[in-house]
């Protein structure tokens, strides 16, 4: 009987899923924090795998926390992502070469916008479907 129980336990142990994804332990190289309790704070941390973040904050004019700072991480390909930001009464404003930007308008679109502005200045109006009503 003991042999049967031991055999069953061994079979269960062998059949248990084996983790292939071992998460590495990453050391924290820097961890600085300061909070005065009045809305003014600073913090910065950095890890050995290239992740870093720092921020400072002050009370905002509308009761919010105004912050500015940066963060960095490394893509699996090895290149670094750097983002700087400001967050205040005007919202979150990130800056980075990684962020998409608007494409410039083609010349014909600029011409159409200019022509529309000229027509509006001359008193032209349009309905909801975009049909011109007056000249």
C-alpha positions as CSV (number, residue, x, y, z in Angstrom):
1,X,0.0,0.0,0.0
2,X,2.8,2.4,0.9
3,X,4.4,1.7,-2.5
4,X,1.2,2.6,-4.3
5,X,0.9,5.9,-2.4
6,X,4.5,6.8,-3.0
7,X,4.1,5.9,-6.7
8,X,1.1,8.2,-6.9
9,X,2.9,11.1,-5.2
10,X,5.9,10.6,-7.5
11,X,3.6,10.6,-10.6
12,X,1.9,13.9,-9.4
13,X,5.3,15.5,-8.7
14,X,6.6,14.6,-12.2
15,X,3.4,15.7,-13.9
16,X,3.3,19.1,-12.2
17,X,4.0,22.0,-14.6
18,X,7.6,23.1,-14.6
19,X,8.1,26.8,-14.7
20,X,10.2,27.8,-17.8
21,X,10.0,31.5,-17.0
22,X,12.3,32.3,-14.2
23,X,12.0,35.9,-13.1
24,X,15.4,37.3,-12.3
25,X,16.0,39.1,-9.1
26,X,17.0,42.7,-9.8
27,X,18.9,44.7,-7.3
28,X,17.9,48.3,-6.5
29,X,21.0,50.5,-6.9
30,X,19.4,53.7,-5.6
31,X,16.2,54.5,-3.7
32,X,16.0,58.1,-2.4
33,X,12.7,59.6,-1.1
34,X,11.8,62.8,0.6
35,X,8.3,64.0,1.5
36,X,7.8,67.1,3.6
37,X,4.2,66.3,4.2
38,X,3.1,69.6,2.7
39,X,2.8,68.5,-0.9
40,X,6.5,69.0,-1.7
41,X,8.3,65.7,-2.4
42,X,11.2,64.2,-4.4
43,X,12.0,60.6,-5.2
44,X,14.4,58.7,-7.3
45,X,15.2,55.1,-7.8
46,X,17.4,53.0,-10.2
47,X,17.8,49.3,-10.7
48,X,20.6,47.3,-12.1
49,X,18.6,46.3,-15.2
50,X,18.4,50.0,-16.4
51,X,15.0,51.0,-15.0
52,X,15.2,54.5,-13.4
53,X,12.7,57.1,-12.3
54,X,12.8,60.4,-10.6
55,X,10.2,63.0,-9.8
56,X,9.6,66.1,-7.8
57,X,6.3,67.6,-6.8
58,X,4.9,70.8,-5.5
59,X,1.3,71.8,-4.6
60,X,-0.6,73.2,-7.6
61,X,-2.7,76.3,-7.9
62,X,-5.9,74.2,-8.1
63,X,-5.2,71.7,-5.3
64,X,-3.4,69.2,-7.5
65,X,0.1,68.0,-7.2
66,X,2.4,69.5,-9.9
67,X,5.1,67.0,-10.9
68,X,8.0,66.9,-13.2
69,X,10.4,64.1,-13.7
70,X,11.6,61.3,-16.0
71,X,11.7,57.6,-16.4
72,X,13.8,55.2,-18.3
73,X,13.7,51.5,-19.2
74,X,15.5,49.2,-21.6
75,X,13.7,47.4,-24.4
76,X,14.5,43.6,-24.9
77,X,16.5,44.6,-28.0
78,X,18.8,46.6,-25.7
79,X,18.0,50.2,-26.6
80,X,16.8,52.6,-23.9
81,X,13.5,54.4,-23.7
82,X,13.8,57.9,-22.0
83,X,10.7,59.9,-21.2
84,X,10.6,63.4,-19.5
85,X,7.3,64.8,-18.3
86,X,5.5,67.6,-16.6
87,X,2.1,67.0,-14.9
88,X,0.2,70.1,-13.7
89,X,-3.0,71.9,-14.2
90,X,-2.5,71.6,-18.0
91,X,-2.4,67.8,-17.8
92,X,0.3,65.2,-18.4
93,X,2.9,66.4,-20.9
94,X,5.4,63.8,-21.9
95,X,8.4,64.4,-24.1
96,X,10.3,61.6,-25.8
97,X,11.7,60.6,-29.2
98,X,9.6,57.5,-28.9
99,X,6.2,59.4,-28.9
100,X,4.4,59.7,-32.2
101,X,4.1,63.1,-33.8
102,X,1.6,64.5,-36.2
103,X,2.5,64.3,-39.9
104,X,2.8,67.6,-41.7
105,X,-0.3,68.4,-43.8
106,X,0.1,68.0,-47.6
107,X,0.3,71.2,-49.6
108,X,-3.2,70.7,-51.2
109,X,-4.8,70.4,-47.7
110,X,-3.1,73.7,-46.7
111,X,-4.5,75.3,-49.8
112,X,-8.0,74.0,-49.1
113,X,-7.8,75.4,-45.5
114,X,-6.7,78.7,-46.8
115,X,-9.5,78.8,-49.4
116,X,-12.1,77.9,-46.8
117,X,-10.8,80.7,-44.5
118,X,-11.0,83.2,-47.4
119,X,-14.6,82.1,-48.1
120,X,-15.5,82.4,-44.4
121,X,-14.0,85.9,-44.3
122,X,-16.1,86.8,-47.3
123,X,-19.3,85.7,-45.4
124,X,-19.7,82.1,-46.7
125,X,-21.5,79.6,-44.4
126,X,-22.1,75.8,-44.5
127,X,-24.7,73.5,-43.2
128,X,-24.1,70.3,-41.1
129,X,-23.4,68.2,-44.2
130,X,-20.7,70.6,-45.4
131,X,-22.8,72.2,-48.2
132,X,-22.2,75.9,-48.7
133,X,-25.3,78.0,-48.0
134,X,-24.2,81.5,-48.8
135,X,-21.5,83.2,-50.7
